[in-house]
Amino acid sequence: MKLKTKPFAWDFELTDTFGGEANYSWARRGAVKASTPSGAIRAAKRALGLTGKHTSEKYSDLVSVRFGSACIVLFLTPSESL
């Protein structure tokens, strides 16, 4: 039997990239509820209207999501905002 975990808040930040690095010439920010990093990625993509394949990397609490040839990056961090 799998135990259910309580959803918690994740802050997200979508921005453009230049040379593969976050550029911040614009940014969209928000928050979603999810109990896992993959659930937070799905919820943030849905909130931002993003579709398609992505790659993700986890650095301690930060999750970085890149979208193939699109010059954007999505960052997710656990939060207490929701």
PATI-664863 format. One line per field, with one value per atom (N, C-alpha, C): atom name; x, y, z; residue in three letters. Coordinates in steps of 0.1 Angstrom, whole numbers. Layout:
// PATI-664863
atom = c(CA | ...)
c1 = c(X | ...)
c2 = c(Y | ...)
c3 = c(Z | ...)
rest = c(Ala | ...)
//
This chain:
// PATI-664863
atom = c(N | CA | C | N | CA | C | N | CA | C | N | CA | C | N | CA | C | N | CA | C | N | CA | C | N | CA | C | N | CA | C | N | CA | C | N | CA | C | N | CA | C | N | CA | C | N | CA | C | N | CA | C | N | CA | C | N | CA | C | N | CA | C | N | CA | C | N | CA | C | N | CA | C | N | CA | C | N | CA | C | N | CA | C | N | CA | C | N | CA | C | N | CA | C | N | CA | C | N | CA | C | N | CA | C | N | CA | C | N | CA | C | N | CA | C | N | CA | C | N | CA | C | N | CA | C | N | CA | C | N | CA | C | N | CA | C | N | CA | C | N | CA | C | N | CA | C | N | CA | C | N | CA | C | N | CA | C | N | CA | C | N | CA | C | N | CA | C | N | CA | C | N | CA | C | N | CA | C | N | CA | C | N | CA | C | N | CA | C | N | CA | C | N | CA | C | N | CA | C | N | CA | C | N | CA | C | N | CA | C | N | CA | C | N | CA | C | N | CA | C | N | CA | C | N | CA | C | N | CA | C | N | CA | C | N | CA | C | N | CA | C | N | CA | C | N | CA | C | N | CA | C | N | CA | C | N | CA | C | N | CA | C | N | CA | C | N | CA | C | N | CA | C | N | CA | C | N | CA | C | N | CA | C | N | CA | C)
c1 = c(8 | 0 | 9 | 6 | 14 | 8 | 16 | 12 | 10 | -1 | -2 | 5 | 12 | 19 | 10 | 11 | 3 | 10 | 2 | 7 | 13 | 24 | 29 | 32 | 35 | 36 | 50 | 50 | 62 | 61 | 71 | 72 | 78 | 73 | 80 | 83 | 93 | 98 | 102 | 96 | 99 | 106 | 117 | 125 | 131 | 137 | 144 | 158 | 165 | 179 | 187 | 200 | 209 | 222 | 226 | 238 | 236 | 224 | 221 | 219 | 222 | 220 | 208 | 202 | 190 | 194 | 185 | 188 | 180 | 168 | 159 | 156 | 155 | 150 | 135 | 129 | 115 | 113 | 103 | 101 | 86 | 81 | 67 | 69 | 62 | 63 | 49 | 49 | 37 | 39 | 29 | 30 | 20 | 23 | 14 | 15 | 5 | 6 | 9 | 18 | 22 | 29 | 29 | 36 | 49 | 52 | 65 | 71 | 84 | 89 | 83 | 80 | 74 | 60 | 53 | 39 | 40 | 50 | 51 | 55 | 63 | 66 | 53 | 45 | 33 | 24 | 22 | 13 | 18 | 31 | 36 | 35 | 38 | 36 | 22 | 12 | -2 | -6 | -1 | -4 | 2 | 13 | 20 | 16 | 8 | 4 | 15 | 24 | 36 | 33 | 36 | 35 | 48 | 48 | 60 | 70 | 80 | 90 | 100 | 105 | 114 | 125 | 135 | 145 | 146 | 148 | 148 | 161 | 166 | 177 | 173 | 177 | 174 | 188 | 188 | 199 | 194 | 196 | 191 | 176 | 171 | 157 | 153 | 162 | 158 | 157 | 146 | 144 | 145 | 153 | 155 | 149 | 141 | 134 | 137 | 142 | 146 | 137 | 134 | 125 | 131 | 140 | 146 | 152 | 147 | 152 | 147 | 136 | 131 | 141 | 142 | 152 | 145 | 140 | 134 | 138 | 138 | 140 | 130 | 126 | 116 | 123 | 123 | 128 | 117 | 118 | 108 | 116 | 110 | 116 | 104 | 106 | 96 | 93 | 81 | 78 | 67 | 64 | 53 | 43 | 43 | 34 | 19 | 16 | 2 | -4)
c2 = c(-12 | 0 | 12 | 21 | 34 | 45 | 51 | 62 | 75 | 82 | 94 | 105 | 114 | 125 | 138 | 146 | 159 | 168 | 174 | 183 | 196 | 201 | 213 | 223 | 235 | 245 | 245 | 248 | 250 | 263 | 272 | 284 | 281 | 286 | 284 | 297 | 296 | 308 | 304 | 309 | 306 | 319 | 317 | 328 | 323 | 333 | 330 | 326 | 321 | 317 | 324 | 326 | 332 | 324 | 317 | 309 | 297 | 293 | 282 | 285 | 298 | 303 | 311 | 311 | 320 | 334 | 341 | 355 | 365 | 362 | 371 | 384 | 384 | 396 | 397 | 386 | 385 | 373 | 373 | 361 | 360 | 348 | 346 | 338 | 342 | 335 | 332 | 321 | 317 | 306 | 299 | 289 | 278 | 265 | 254 | 245 | 236 | 226 | 212 | 205 | 191 | 184 | 171 | 164 | 158 | 159 | 154 | 164 | 164 | 173 | 171 | 158 | 155 | 161 | 160 | 165 | 181 | 187 | 201 | 206 | 198 | 201 | 200 | 190 | 188 | 200 | 204 | 214 | 228 | 231 | 243 | 244 | 233 | 233 | 236 | 230 | 232 | 247 | 252 | 266 | 276 | 272 | 281 | 278 | 268 | 264 | 258 | 252 | 245 | 231 | 226 | 212 | 207 | 194 | 188 | 182 | 176 | 169 | 179 | 175 | 183 | 174 | 180 | 173 | 181 | 174 | 181 | 176 | 185 | 182 | 187 | 180 | 184 | 187 | 199 | 204 | 207 | 198 | 200 | 202 | 214 | 217 | 223 | 228 | 234 | 224 | 225 | 217 | 226 | 222 | 230 | 221 | 228 | 221 | 228 | 221 | 227 | 220 | 227 | 223 | 222 | 213 | 210 | 223 | 226 | 237 | 250 | 251 | 263 | 270 | 283 | 290 | 295 | 286 | 289 | 279 | 283 | 274 | 276 | 266 | 267 | 262 | 270 | 267 | 265 | 254 | 251 | 250 | 256 | 254 | 252 | 244 | 242 | 255 | 257 | 270 | 268 | 278 | 278 | 288 | 292 | 303 | 300 | 287 | 284 | 278)
c3 = c(0 | 0 | 0 | -9 | -10 | -2 | 6 | 14 | 6 | 8 | 1 | 8 | 1 | 7 | 5 | 14 | 14 | 3 | -6 | -15 | -8 | -13 | -8 | -20 | -17 | -27 | -34 | -46 | -54 | -61 | -60 | -68 | -81 | -92 | -105 | -111 | -120 | -127 | -141 | -151 | -165 | -171 | -177 | -183 | -196 | -204 | -216 | -213 | -223 | -222 | -233 | -230 | -240 | -238 | -248 | -247 | -237 | -235 | -227 | -212 | -209 | -195 | -193 | -181 | -179 | -181 | -189 | -193 | -185 | -181 | -174 | -181 | -194 | -201 | -199 | -196 | -192 | -183 | -174 | -166 | -162 | -161 | -156 | -144 | -133 | -120 | -115 | -106 | -100 | -90 | -86 | -76 | -80 | -77 | -79 | -66 | -65 | -54 | -61 | -55 | -59 | -48 | -48 | -37 | -41 | -55 | -60 | -70 | -72 | -83 | -96 | -100 | -113 | -114 | -103 | -102 | -103 | -97 | -98 | -112 | -119 | -133 | -142 | -140 | -148 | -145 | -132 | -128 | -134 | -133 | -138 | -153 | -160 | -175 | -179 | -171 | -174 | -171 | -160 | -157 | -167 | -173 | -183 | -197 | -199 | -213 | -221 | -215 | -222 | -224 | -236 | -240 | -246 | -248 | -254 | -244 | -250 | -242 | -235 | -224 | -216 | -210 | -205 | -197 | -184 | -173 | -160 | -152 | -144 | -135 | -121 | -111 | -97 | -90 | -84 | -76 | -62 | -53 | -39 | -40 | -37 | -37 | -51 | -59 | -71 | -82 | -91 | -102 | -114 | -124 | -136 | -148 | -156 | -167 | -180 | -190 | -203 | -214 | -224 | -235 | -248 | -250 | -263 | -270 | -282 | -290 | -286 | -277 | -272 | -263 | -264 | -256 | -243 | -236 | -223 | -212 | -200 | -189 | -178 | -171 | -160 | -147 | -137 | -124 | -114 | -106 | -95 | -82 | -72 | -58 | -48 | -38 | -28 | -20 | -16 | -10 | 1 | 8 | 18 | 14 | 1 | -2 | -4 | -7 | -10 | 3)
rest = c(Met | Met | Met | Lys | Lys | Lys | Leu | Leu | Leu | Lys | Lys | Lys | Thr | Thr | Thr | Lys | Lys | Lys | Pro | Pro | Pro | Phe | Phe | Phe | Ala | Ala | Ala | Trp | Trp | Trp | Asp | Asp | Asp | Phe | Phe | Phe | Glu | Glu | Glu | Leu | Leu | Leu | Thr | Thr | Thr | Asp | Asp | Asp | Thr | Thr | Thr | Phe | Phe | Phe | Gly | Gly | Gly | Gly | Gly | Gly | Glu | Glu | Glu | Ala | Ala | Ala | Asn | Asn | Asn | Tyr | Tyr | Tyr | Ser | Ser | Ser | Trp | Trp | Trp | Ala | Ala | Ala | Arg | Arg | Arg | Arg | Arg | Arg | Gly | Gly | Gly | Ala | Ala | Ala | Val | Val | Val | Lys | Lys | Lys | Ala | Ala | Ala | Ser | Ser | Ser | Thr | Thr | Thr | Pro | Pro | Pro | Ser | Ser | Ser | Gly | Gly | Gly | Ala | Ala | Ala | Ile | Ile | Ile | Arg | Arg | Arg | Ala | Ala | Ala | Ala | Ala | Ala | Lys | Lys | Lys | Arg | Arg | Arg | Ala | Ala | Ala | Leu | Leu | Leu | Gly | Gly | Gly | Leu | Leu | Leu | Thr | Thr | Thr | Gly | Gly | Gly | Lys | Lys | Lys | His | His | His | Thr | Thr | Thr | Ser | Ser | Ser | Glu | Glu | Glu | Lys | Lys | Lys | Tyr | Tyr | Tyr | Ser | Ser | Ser | Asp | Asp | Asp | Leu | Leu | Leu | Val | Val | Val | Ser | Ser | Ser | Val | Val | Val | Arg | Arg | Arg | Phe | Phe | Phe | Gly | Gly | Gly | Ser | Ser | Ser | Ala | Ala | Ala | Cys | Cys | Cys | Ile | Ile | Ile | Val | Val | Val | Leu | Leu | Leu | Phe | Phe | Phe | Leu | Leu | Leu | Thr | Thr | Thr | Pro | Pro | Pro | Ser | Ser | Ser | Glu | Glu | Glu | Ser | Ser | Ser | Leu | Leu | Leu)
//
